Amino acid sequence: MYLAWLADRPAADGDPLAGARDWAVRDYRLYLLREADPKRSVRYVNNALAALDDFHLRRGLGKANIAREDIPKTAPKAMDTNAQIRWLRAIEAWPRPRDRALALLPFYAGLRIGDAVALDVPDVRISARKGVLVVYGKGGKVREVPIHPQLRQPLLTWLDERRTWPGAISGKALFLNRRGGRLSARAASTVFTAIATAAGLEEATTAHIGRHTFVTQLIRGGEDLVTVAELAGHSRLDTLRVYSQPTDEDKHHALRHLTIDR
């Protein structure tokens, strides 16, 4: 695309693949942002500049001295209230206890999909009134996450059915596949996709969006970052501060304050 754009551009500034390289790349960046049809996003333009860096390095020219565009700061994608209700209702109506328990873990415990499929039966510790999940996260870090009341019964129901599955006695994995082995992250992802389709959600809903929703709700609910970081398994508080940024929904909602003539 860059070379095609150069071919239609006057070469008055010099050789764009030599001395005029920086000028050409700067003009191309502006073209993508302001003149291209369709106009490109900031994220797209930054990716294009990274590709041009590689192109120029391979030609022995070195990277162009071009500043990257600042990507607008927006909170990670999370489900809005309507999507959450539809998601939860779809899970409740789903016929398979294993899938119901799995689909609720990111939403009510903030687990990554890798955390969820790595759980073993002894990691689910449920007493008469309370319960915790012992989660082995990234870097081998261990954390305990309280079992939300809405998660308790789906886990108990699955644990009861799990006894009838192949591999229930010989294997320790909490989530089994039909052959009796540990459910893979890839297979678990298909569960989320299927339930999202059943919920009729317009946008793809993944385990990670469920996890983002968990973190977003806690932070917006006023919980301190240290507590949320402990529950979500984040080692750096800076990682969580992005959740305090406005979402696209927040930006649209802000316009409600503007006066209209009825």
N, C-alpha and C positions, 0 to 999 in steps of 0.2 A: 504493500500500500504506500509506503514511504517513497519507494523508487518510482511508482506510477505518479505520485504527486509531484516529485521532482521533475519528471519528464514534461509536465505541463507548466512548469514554473520558469520564468525568465532567469537566466544565469548571470544577471548583472552584478551580483555580489561576489562572484568568483566561483571556484569549484566547490560544490557542496559536499564533496567527499574528500576534501583536503582542507585548505585554509579557511573556507567559508562554512565549515561543518557546523560550528556552534550557531551561527546565524540561521542556517537552514533548519536545524532542529528546533530552534526557538519559534521560527515561523510555522513549522509543522504543528507544534504544540498548540499555537493560537488557532491554526486552521481547524484542528480537531475539536477544540472547545467552542469555536464561534461560527465557523463557516461550513463544516462538513454536514452532509445530509444523510442520516440524522446527526445532530451534534452529539459529541461523545461525552461520557461522564468523566469526572476527575479521576476516578479509579481506573477507567479504561486508558486514559491518557498516560497515567503513571506507568501502567503496564507496557504501553507502547514505547515509552522512553526507556524502560528497562530492556526491551527487545533491541532498541537502537544502540544502547550501550554495548550489548553483546555483538551486534553487527559491526560496530566500529572497532571493537577490540579485536575481532577476528581479522579485520583488514589492517591491523597494526596502527590504527589512528588514535587509539585511546578514547576514553569516554568523553562525550560532549559536556561542556561546563554549563549544565542546564539545571535550574532548581526544579524540584518536584512541586506539584500543586498540593496544597493542604487538603486532605480529605475531610469533609464535614464530620464533626464529632456527633455521632448518634449512638444511642444505646443499642446493644445487641438485640437482634430480632427476638421478640417474645410474642406469645399469643395474647391477643386482646381478650376482654372479658367474654364476649360472645363466642369466640373460638374456644376458649377454655371450657365453657359449658358444653358446647357441642362435642368437644374432645372427651370430656368426662362421661357424657351420656353414651357416646359410642363405645367407650370402654366397658361401661356397665352392661350394655347390651351384647357385648362380644361373648361368644359361646365358650371360649377356651380359657380355663382358669390360669394356665401358665402365662398366656399372653396378657391377660388382664393385670396380673401382678407385675409383669415386666414393664408394661406400658405406663404404670403409675409410678415407678421408681424415680425417673427423672423429675416428674412433676411434684411429687410429695417428699422426695429425699434428695433431689439435686444430683443424682448419680449420672455419670457419663455412661454411655452404652458399654464401654469396656469394663467399667466398675461393676455394672449390673451382671454381665455374663461371667465375671470372675468370682461372684459370690458363691460360697459353699453353704451347705445346709447349716453347719454350726455357726456361721456368721449371722444368722437370723436368731436373735435371742429375745424371745417373747415370754413375759411373765403374766400373771393374772391381770395386772393393770397397765404395765408399761412394756416397752420393748426398744431394742436398739439394733441397728445394723452395723456390723463391723466391716468397714470398707477398706480395701487395700487399693489405694489410688496410685497416681503417677509417682515414679521414683521410690516405690515401695513404702510410701507413707501410709500410716494406718490412722483412721479416724472413726469415731462412733457417731452415728446419726440417729437421733430418736425416730422411732416409727410413728408416723402420723396416724391418728385414729382412722382416717379413710384408707390407709394402707394396710392396717392390721388384718382385717378380715380377708381381703384378697390374698395376702400371704398365707394365712392359715388354710384357706380353701385350697390353694395350690399345693401346700405341703401335704395336705391330706390326699389329694389326687396323685401327687408325685409317687407315692408308695406303690402305685399300680403300674408305673412306667418301667420299661426296660432300663437296666442300669441303676435302679433306685437303691439297691442294696450294695452293689459293688462300687458305685460311683458316689462322690461327695458333692458334685456340682449342684447348685440350687436349681438352675434352669437346664433341663435336659432336652436333647433332640429325640426324635422318634427312634433312633438306633441305640439310645441309652448313653450317648456321649454328651459332653458339654455343649450347650448351644453356642454357636459362633456369633461374633458381632455382626457379621454380614447377614446371617439368618435372622438375628434379632432386629436388624434394620428393616427387614421386609415386614415384620409384625407392625412396626410403627407406620409404615407406608400403607398397609392394608387398613388399619384402623382409621387413619387420616382420611382415606378414600371413603370409608363407610360413614365418617362424620360429615362428609361433604365440604371439607375445608378447601377454600380457594387456593391457598398456598401450601406448599409442601411442609408437612410437620414431621420433624425428626426428633430423635432422643435429645439432641443438643438444643433444639428449640424448647423442649420441655424443661431442660435444665436451666436455660436462660430465663424461662418464665418463673421457675422456682426462685432464682436469685433476685430477679427483678421485683417480685412480689415482696420478698423479705426486706429489701433495701427501701422500696417505696413505702413499706409499712412502718418504717422508722427503726428497724433493727440496726445495731451498730455494725460497722464493717468487720470488726474482729470476730464477732459471733458468726456472721455470714461466711467469712473466709474459712472458719473452722468447719462449718457444716458442708460447704461446697468443696473443701479440699484445695483451696487456693493458698499458695505460700506467700504471695505478695498482695498487699492491700491495694496497690496501684492498679492491679488487674480488675478489681471490683469497682473502682471509681467510675469507669466508663458506663456502668449501669445507671449512674446518676444523671447521665446526659439525656436530653430529650429524645423521645422516639418520634417517628414520623407521625404517629397518632397524636402525640402531644402538640406537634407543630400545627396540625390541622385543627385540633381542638382550641388552640389559642386564638384562632380567628373568630371565635364566637363572640368576642368582646367588641367587635367592630359594629358600628351603627349601620343599619339598613333602613331604607324608606319603604314602609309597607303601605 
